[in-house]
Amino acid sequence: MDRNLHHTRSLRLVGSSSSAAMALAHPQPQSIVRENYLGASFQSQILATSLRYSVKPLLSVWAKWPHLPWPTGAVDLAGSMLPAVPGTRYRTVQLPHCRAEWIKAEEVNAQRVVLYLHGGAFLTCGLRTHRRMVSLISAASRTPVLSVDYRMLPRYTINDSVEDGIDAYRWLLRRGYRPDQIVIGGDSAGGYLAFMVTLALRSQGIPVPAGIIALAPLTNLNPASKMAHSNAKTCSLFSADVMNVFTEYADRVEQRLMINGAPGPRVCPVDSDLSGLPPTLLQVGSTELLLPDSEMIADRLAHYGVPCQLQVWDRQVHVFQAAAGIVPEATRAIREIGRFVQDAVPASARHNARSLA
């Protein structure tokens, strides 16, 4: 099924070390490895059309009345209908403020682990909606995954979501995993959290993980660059007004939940000092609204000397990887994720973690 996919690869150097002062201020800039996966299968085109005429209109309705009591939890419940991956085992884990799920495909290598943060605009989705995709990542990488059911808007703040990710990381450390045996990943809003959790770990003096996986990550909460991009007209899932309303909604929720004083300025991965972050894999569709976020974070990572691989998949929908097993591009993308995890944490890594079999 993959024979119709064409793959091009390019290198681009970002930044300059023209002066000694800049060399001291920033690490040596890295080249962005951009890989373009060309060709959209018939299956992927059917998926894009289906989303354009079903989910996209629903999101536009939400954007008109975002403060109505929408049954966001029902989305995760619907995820229970997704077929399970044969041979995969699941176990509930209790973290300080939320649940998580320990997911193990067959024949996993317990010498490494993935910490996964689901997408859903900080509002919806959860363990059920992402269980199948995360199980496929476990199988492709031959690695157990800790999938985190973090606290979400509107009851909690985005900072609470970040705190839950940190708690999950600490839980893995207590189980005996070293930071260089952990890869942290997420899609969409979960991609934002993957970066922000890693930055928070660094600021707390905790060694960062071995790698970051970000699938169509939200890396800039300012919607301006996305609304001005041509993909605002081509995206199969999000319209520009949805992104704008979401940002305003998140800001209002954060202000309402403040207890003492006014909230500070929103911190985003693209606005942060990214020095010291681990090698990063980015996957994004070429026509989706969040493409500028992936390109921008890739530039910033390269500027700060972080090895970055940006994979742009031709005409694929937002988080198309969830359709693995149906859409050929999604199946191949999951394989690429598995390869990245194995490269980030080689099988030869020493291991002293306690099994959750």
Number of C-alpha atoms within 10 A of each C-alpha: 10 12 7 12 17 13 13 11 11 11 12 12 13 18 18 13 14 8 9 8 9 13 13 10 11 17 16 18 21 22 22 24 19 19 17 20 21 17 18 18 19 11 13 22 14 12 18 19 13 14 18 18 12 12 13 18 15 13 17 19 11 16 18 12 11 16 11 8 7 10 8 12 12 11 15 17 14 12 17 15 10 13 9 14 16 9 11 17 16 17 12 12 17 13 17 10 13 16 17 23 20 19 26 28 24 16 13 17 18 20 20 29 28 30 24 30 33 28 25 18 19 24 19 18 22 25 21 20 22 21 23 22 21 29 28 26 28 28 24 20 26 24 26 30 29 27 28 26 24 26 23 19 17 18 12 16 21 21 15 16 25 24 20 25 31 20 19 26 26 17 17 21 15 12 14 15 22 22 19 18 26 25 29 29 29 25 28 25 22 29 28 29 34 29 29 23 23 26 22 16 18 17 11 9 9 15 15 24 24 22 25 29 26 29 29 31 30 28 28 22 22 15 19 12 15 22 20 13 16 12 20 22 15 16 25 25 24 24 22 19 16 20 24 17 18 19 15 15 17 19 17 12 17 21 15 14 13 11 8 6 7 10 13 8 7 11 12 16 23 21 12 14 14 22 17 16 22 22 19 23 22 24 26 33 24 23 21 27 30 29 23 23 24 26 19 15 24 25 23 25 29 25 24 21 23 24 20 23 21 23 26 24 25 21 23 27 29 27 18 24 27 21 19 19 14 13 23 21 28 22 20 17 22 25 18 18 24 20 14 21 30 18 13 21 19 15 15 7 11 12 15 11 18 12 8 13 11
